[in-house]
């Protein structure tokens, strides 16, 4: 037998495989370059290059302004406080939601998790209503505290989800070993359980801090001019004061801080130690020891329910009595530039569908590229660089992206300002890190040998993916789709720049309604916020249902 | 008085009984092995003793005191898991010192005890190692040191050596036995491996489908398994029943059988023995012997030739032959081949009489 004829075929096969991999990375990279790097750098350059020269003095001047110091300090302070609150409330709630069995557990879980996907304008309206109504006695000075509360409201869900699912799949045996060695429940918690949850806690804390530091809609609506964070300050400088240089300097500052934070998180060892076999415990019965955790859960549920209830009640009242008038005007009546709320909702849904398939396609490609096992050190470095690069939109001001789109994609050959996919692309980039974060760990968790086994049995790469990856990926894909859809429905930062006046999305319309005088406009804004919240929550709950159903089917097969 | 006593212990999962009406007693300083196939409820029993499972009924007593209301961490036991369950965020020394830290032992004293224990388990100088860098055997040694650190009243071992492979397992079993004896530890060990049970324990309880089938000093359980299934699980190769057993007894001297069947809880001497359990090496090829038959299968191993021999009136039995032997003519020849007629000698210490298989 002569092996020579085999060799070229093998080489060709390897070449096409490599070509496939290159395409897998190149396409998302190109899109990221065109729609993220170009706009952001364009925006930054616009402010920093004066007459073709880098304007160092100008940057220094901006960074020396007392207001910039105040803004920076408030950003760090409010984000830190909200992160601490989210962790303090989130850990006990995670325990209650994921480790205890009691009637109403699913409902409690939904109540704490849904806020994360609520559009920021909705939350803004809700907390505003809270501050105007039940908490009016606190006065305007409470704004800062209310901002922290609102950020916490959003982000408890991140902590509960991350820590809870880690807790749910935690091997029960180390804890049992400790108990058998004489450790009391609180000692087990302190010396075994919390150290085992440390990666999940740190990971959620860093993500929450990022979300808080770059939150836009809520802070803008609650803080206004007085309590600005770097993100809202960029918006105010860009749109109100037209001080592009200062905005660019702040964008750059934010980019640096976020990059440093992402790199710092990467240095922490957040990968849980691999155990060959885990024996997770089923949720336990409620005992007297669980009282502290249960009471925290009740407080958290109240914190989450209060603004939502206030919003719903507010939307149902007009001129001091119960009325549906605010809802009747949704189809017309209180209009912004001739656009009714229902029109805007249709636009939002259309845009969200496009944003969802865009971010799923991109996210899947990126997740596959970064989760393939690396054979050489260079491959590993490249992979982790890519991973970090695609995480950047998580921390970069959506305002910067949005404004960057406007000023860089407005002339031939790239005049995309009127392209119907412009808004979906921007929203897809905002959702991209979430999609990648949902899919990549799942793909990385698949044992390579399973693919190899499939290949050795004669499966081509597509068939191997179908039998190995697809079954594992189906549920996370549904979850990622739901997330992307919800993010797109609520996206406000970038969309506020990019949505065309005759086709605004619902969050934009709500924001504009709030800016117009009159009780009816305010009431309509509240009704629209309830509508948007309802649609978003419905999408997320539907996705959870799909997830839950396929979960039980999987269990049945086992 | 027994240190540990189980009184009609029953544990159920969703109405299915994993452990059913188990009663056992374990004297102080002895080691009890609970032997059973996987899924027989032996691990559940161990967890129930540790307080990790709720009893449906029955009592767990230690020194006569009912432990029903005593939580796991106040029982003063220690449990060693199949894969060690070392705390991966702590060093080897910190793992071993864990029970001492819980008791707020002064630092210097704890350090001394840790190095004593690491010496005891044969890992001196391993203090600063990360558990992730240890081999399976080393991990189990650390787990043992950690379990012994708090001077437990009772050590519970859940398949302590099952995760290890052949030769290492044998060596560690011997060491573990020596350490348990040296420290005078009362211990209970569940395993599915009869060799492991034999090398570790003083007493043996055989479990099947949630029930204890037989219990007693290890040698007597071995000599007189209570039924066919138990005999096979204890490593007997074949059980002859009914006519085959009768024929066997007619040809093999009856006194020898009586002599072996005296130690078990239900002695063979009290009733006619209807079944005979044979270990592989009970029958061996000899120049003359009470049995003879035709070889139907021969398989060479490094030490002996394993045969299956068809004996008229008895059927197939297992037997061994030396790899090479001096034949009647004085010439060295290989072991018997398929089809050969052979005589078999009987080693009565390697067979057991089962008295209750008619039940």
Interface residues (C-beta under 8 A of the other chain):
Chain A: X171 X173 X174 X176 X177 X178 X179 X180 X181 X182 X183 X184 X185 X187 X188 X191 X192 X195 X196 X198 X273 X276 X277
Chain B: X47 X50 X51 X52 X71 X72 X73 X74 X75 X76 X77 X78 X79 X80 X81 X83 X85 X87 X88 X89 X98 X99 X101 X102 X103 X132 X146 X147 X149 X150 X156
